[in-house]
């Protein structure tokens, strides 16, 4: 079976992996909230516990871990820096806002990636790209306004998650430079290795508790957000157009909202859902322009 957009071959297993990867990533904020470490410390364990799996997957797929060029290594180490800062900002934001907001704003880097792509092409935005920007900005304004009504801390949480999306953009741009030479799993190994000391140092500098007394949340975070989430997406993404990927992305805030309501009693108004729908639509439109 092929998709009209992109002509990518896919099966039911690929589509299940795409949805499963997004569902696993949507559970990440839950485990950050439940961890008895600090939020940045939870990011450290998320990477450390997943690293042996990524090393194994790199070896199983015939990807070399040593002997690469200095430029590729420098690019992926830089990507690891931005990825660790992204995780630190996002995990701090998760504890200060609603789970649906955290998931949406944490994925807002798609809009910035489109902007970077347009700059590289040196042309004006098309109608679909303008629609993506307008929808995302309008939805963000609604959600940020609602957060300000609830309290300053909620607004700060949203801004931290927006910063995370901004940082994640630079991670993607740098990782793309090295992916062709190193391979996807090797990129994850090096990015993880570069991020570990940054996350640990930041957690210690902030005075966070680092060593968990309850290991279940941090182990679940590593398995769902890193191993399963990243693994399934690496397996599935190359088979789908950006538009389908964008539609699948919208399952993340829906799952996060449900978890926030069921576990933490978070209540959202119709205006919140409107804001989420606009941001989600902007993300879908933004990704569709990358085909």
ZAMARGU-4260 file (C-alpha; in steps of 0.2 Angstrom, whole numbers, plus 5000, padded with zeros to 4 digits):
<rodrens>
0) 5000/5000/5000 | 5006/5017/4996 | 5002/5035/5002 | 4998/5048/4989 | 5009/5060/4997
5) 5027/5054/4997 | 5023/5037/4990 | 5029/5028/5006 | 5026/5010/5008 | 5018/5005/5024
10) 5009/4991/5033 | 4997/4989/5047 | 5012/4986/5058 | 5020/5002/5053 | 5005/5012/5057
15) 5003/5003/5074 | 5021/5008/5078 | 5018/5026/5073 | 5003/5027/5085 | 5011/5017/5098
20) 5027/5028/5098 | 5016/5043/5100 | 5006/5035/5114 | 5022/5030/5123 | 5029/5048/5122
25) 5013/5055/5129 | 5015/5045/5145 | 5032/5054/5148 | 5025/5068/5158 | 5015/5056/5170
30) 5031/5048/5175 | 5040/5064/5177 | 5026/5070/5189 | 5027/5053/5199 | 5046/5052/5201
35) 5052/5056/5218 | 5068/5063/5210 | 5068/5081/5204 | 5062/5084/5186 | 5079/5087/5178
40) 5086/5071/5188 | 5072/5061/5180 | 5078/5067/5163 | 5096/5060/5168 | 5089/5043/5172
45) 5078/5043/5157 | 5094/5044/5146 | 5106/5033/5157 | 5094/5019/5158 | 5090/5019/5140
50) 5108/5020/5134 | 5113/5002/5135 | 5098/4998/5124 | 5103/5011/5111 | 5121/5004/5111
55) 5114/4986/5108 | 5102/4992/5094 | 5116/5001/5085 | 5127/4985/5086 | 5113/4974/5080
60) 5110/4986/5065 | 5128/4986/5060 | 5131/5004/5065 | 5148/5008/5070 | 5151/5017/5087
65) 5169/5022/5084 | 5180/5028/5070 | 5169/5042/5064 | 5174/5059/5057 | 5177/5074/5069
70) 5164/5085/5061 | 5150/5072/5062 | 5155/5069/5081 | 5155/5087/5084 | 5138/5089/5077
75) 5130/5075/5087 | 5139/5081/5103 | 5131/5098/5100 | 5114/5090/5096 | 5116/5081/5113
80) 5119/5098/5122 | 5103/5105/5115 | 5093/5089/5118 | 5098/5089/5136 | 5093/5107/5138
85) 5077/5103/5130 | 5074/5089/5142 | 5078/5100/5157 | 5067/5114/5152 | 5053/5102/5147
90) 5053/5092/5163 | 5054/5108/5173 | 5039/5114/5164 | 5029/5098/5166 | 5028/5101/5185
95) 5022/5118/5182 | 5008/5117/5170 | 4994/5105/5163 | 5000/5089/5155 | 4991/5093/5139
100) 4999/5110/5138 | 5016/5102/5141 | 5014/5090/5127 | 5008/5102/5114 | 5021/5116/5118
105) 5035/5103/5119 | 5031/5098/5101 | 5030/5116/5095 | 5048/5115/5087 | 5039/5109/5071
110) 5033/5127/5068 | 5051/5133/5070 | 5058/5120/5059 | 5047/5126/5045 | 5053/5143/5047
115) 5071/5138/5046 | 5067/5128/5031 | 5059/5143/5023 | 5074/5154/5027 | 5085/5141/5019
120) 5074/5141/5003 | 5074/5160/5002 | 5056/5162/4998 | 5040/5168/5006 | 5028/5157/5015
125) 5014/5148/5005 | 4996/5149/5010 | 4997/5132/5020 | 5013/5138/5029 | 5004/5154/5034
130) 4989/5144/5040 | 5001/5134/5051 | 5009/5149/5059 | 4993/5158/5062 | 4984/5143/5069
135) 4999/5139/5081 | 5001/5157/5087 | 4982/5159/5090 | 4981/5143/5099 | 4996/5147/5110
140) 4989/5164/5114 | 4973/5156/5120 | 4982/5143/5131 | 4995/5155/5138 | 4981/5167/5142
145) 4971/5153/5151 | 4987/5149/5160 | 4989/5167/5166 | 4972/5167/5173 | 4975/5151/5183
150) 4992/5157/5190 | 5009/5164/5186 | 5017/5147/5189 | 5006/5139/5176 | 5012/5152/5164
155) 5030/5149/5168 | 5027/5130/5165 | 5020/5134/5148 | 5035/5145/5143 | 5047/5132/5149
160) 5039/5120/5138 | 5039/5132/5123 | 5058/5134/5127 | 5060/5116/5126 | 5052/5115/5109
165) 5064/5129/5103 | 5079/5119/5109 | 5073/5103/5102 | 5073/5112/5085 | 5092/5114/5086
170) 5094/5096/5091 | 5085/5090/5076 | 5095/5102/5064 | 5112/5096/5071 | 5107/5078/5072
175) 5102/5078/5054 | 5120/5083/5049 | 5127/5067/5057 | 5112/5054/5054 | 5118/5050/5036
180) 5136/5046/5042 | 5133/5038/5059 | 5116/5030/5058 | 5100/5034/5068 | 5104/5023/5083
185) 5122/5029/5084 | 5116/5047/5084 | 5105/5042/5099 | 5120/5034/5108 | 5131/5050/5106
190) 5117/5062/5110 | 5113/5053/5126 | 5131/5052/5131 | 5133/5071/5128 | 5117/5075/5138
195) 5121/5064/5153 | 5134/5076/5162 | 5124/5091/5158 | 5108/5085/5165 | 5116/5078/5181
200) 5126/5094/5183 | 5111/5104/5181 | 5101/5094/5194 | 5115/5095/5207 | 5117/5113/5204
205) 5098/5116/5207 | 5099/5105/5223 | 5087/5092/5216 | 5086/5074/5224 | 5095/5063/5211
210) 5094/5045/5218 | 5076/5038/5217 | 5069/5029/5232 | 5055/5023/5220 | 5063/5016/5204
215) 5047/5012/5195 | 5043/5030/5188 | 5061/5033/5181 | 5062/5015/5174 | 5045/5018/5166
220) 5050/5035/5159 | 5066/5027/5151 | 5056/5013/5144 | 5041/5023/5137 | 5049/5039/5132
225) 5066/5033/5126 | 5066/5015/5122 | 5048/5012/5116 | 5044/5029/5110 | 5060/5033/5101
230) 5062/5015/5095 | 5045/5014/5087 | 5046/5031/5079 | 5063/5027/5071 | 5055/5011/5064
235) 5039/5019/5058 | 5043/5037/5052 | 5052/5034/5036 | 5036/5025/5030 | 5024/5040/5031
240) 5022/5057/5024 | 5024/5072/5036 | 5006/5075/5036 | 5002/5058/5043 | 5015/5060/5056
245) 5007/5076/5061 | 4990/5069/5062 | 4998/5055/5073 | 5006/5069/5084 | 4989/5075/5089
250) 4986/5059/5099 | 4999/5064/5111 | 4990/5079/5119 | 4974/5069/5119 | 4982/5055/5129
255) 4991/5068/5140 | 4974/5077/5144 | 4966/5061/5148 | 4980/5056/5160 | 4980/5073/5168
260) 4961/5072/5171 | 4962/5054/5177 | 4977/5054/5188 | 4979/5072/5194 | 4961/5079/5192
265) 4966/5092/5180 | 4950/5101/5172 | 4950/5109/5155 | 4938/5122/5149 | 4931/5122/5131
270) 4943/5137/5128 | 4957/5126/5132 | 4952/5113/5120 | 4950/5126/5107 | 4968/5132/5110
275) 4974/5114/5109 | 4965/5111/5093 | 4972/5126/5085 | 4990/5122/5090 | 4988/5104/5085
280) 4981/5110/5068 | 4996/5121/5066 | 5008/5107/5070 | 4999/5096/5057 | 5000/5109/5044
285) 5018/5113/5048 | 5023/5095/5046 | 5013/5093/5030 | 5023/5107/5022 | 5039/5097/5024
290) 5034/5084/5011
</rodrens>
